[in-house]
Amino acid sequence: MKDKRVPMEHDKKIGLVAHDNKKKDLVEWAKFNRDLLAHHRIYATGTTGQMLEEELGFDVVKLQSGPLGGDQQIGAKIADGEIDFLIFFWDPLEPMPHDPDVKALLRMAVVWNIPIACNRSSADFMISSPLMDSEYHRLLPDYDTYRSREISRGDQ
C-alpha cells in the first residue's frame, strides 16, 4: 500500500481523554503545559472537558462522556481528520466496562497514524517536541485501494 502525506497545521487539534482515576493526572499535566496547549484546539470527553476548561481558562470542545460514546466521538474525529494528536491517560490495572471502546479508540489512532500518549512521560516528550509548533506531514497509508477493492459475496 502506498503512503500519502497528510499535513498537520502549526496549531494542532488535540484530543484529551482520561479515565476516572487518571483525570487528576491529566488536569495537572494540562495545567503545567497550559501555555503550550493554549493556541491548539482541544477536544475532550465528558467531565474531563469540563474540568480542563475550568482549570485552563480557555474553551475546550466537550464531547460525550467516554462510556456514553465520547471515546467513539474522538475516534470518529480522528478518522475524519479533525483530531491530529491524542493524549489518553488510562489505567491498565483498572477494569473498564467500556474496554471495547478504549481499544477501538486506540486502534483508530494507529490506523490514521496520529501521535498517541498514554501516560505523562509520553505526553511530556510529545508536547515538548519541536514538531508540536511547526507544520508536520504525517505519512498515512493510501486507503483508496482498500476502499475501491472488489468485494466478493464471501466477503460480505
CORBELUR-V350445 format. One record per residue. RES is the residue in one small letter. BURIAL is b if it has 9 or more other ideal C-beta (glycine too) atoms within 8 Angstrom, else e. Layout:
BEGIN
res->(RES	RES)
burial->(BURIAL	BURIAL)
END
This chain:
BEGIN
res->(m	k	d	k	r	v	p	m	e	h	d	k	k	i	g	l	v	a	h	d	n	k	k	k	d	l	v	e	w	a	k	f	n	r	d	l	l	a	h	h	r	i	y	a	t	g	t	t	g	q	m	l	e	e	e	l	g	f	d	v	v	k	l	q	s	g	p	l	g	g	d	q	q	i	g	a	k	i	a	d	g	e	i	d	f	l	i	f	f	w	d	p	l	e	p	m	p	h	d	p	d	v	k	a	l	l	r	m	a	v	v	w	n	i	p	i	a	c	n	r	s	s	a	d	f	m	i	s	s	p	l	m	d	s	e	y	h	r	l	l	p	d	y	d	t	y	r	s	r	e	i	s	r	g	d	q)
burial->(e	e	e	e	e	b	e	b	e	e	e	b	b	b	b	b	b	b	b	e	e	b	b	e	b	b	b	e	b	b	b	e	b	b	e	b	b	e	e	b	e	b	b	b	b	b	e	b	b	b	b	b	b	e	b	b	e	e	e	b	b	b	b	b	b	b	b	e	b	b	b	b	b	b	b	b	b	b	b	e	e	e	b	b	b	b	b	b	b	b	e	e	e	e	e	e	e	b	e	e	b	b	e	b	b	b	b	b	b	e	e	b	e	b	e	b	b	e	e	e	e	b	b	b	b	b	b	e	e	e	e	b	e	e	e	e	e	b	b	b	b	b	e	e	b	e	e	e	e	e	e	e	e	e	e	e)
END
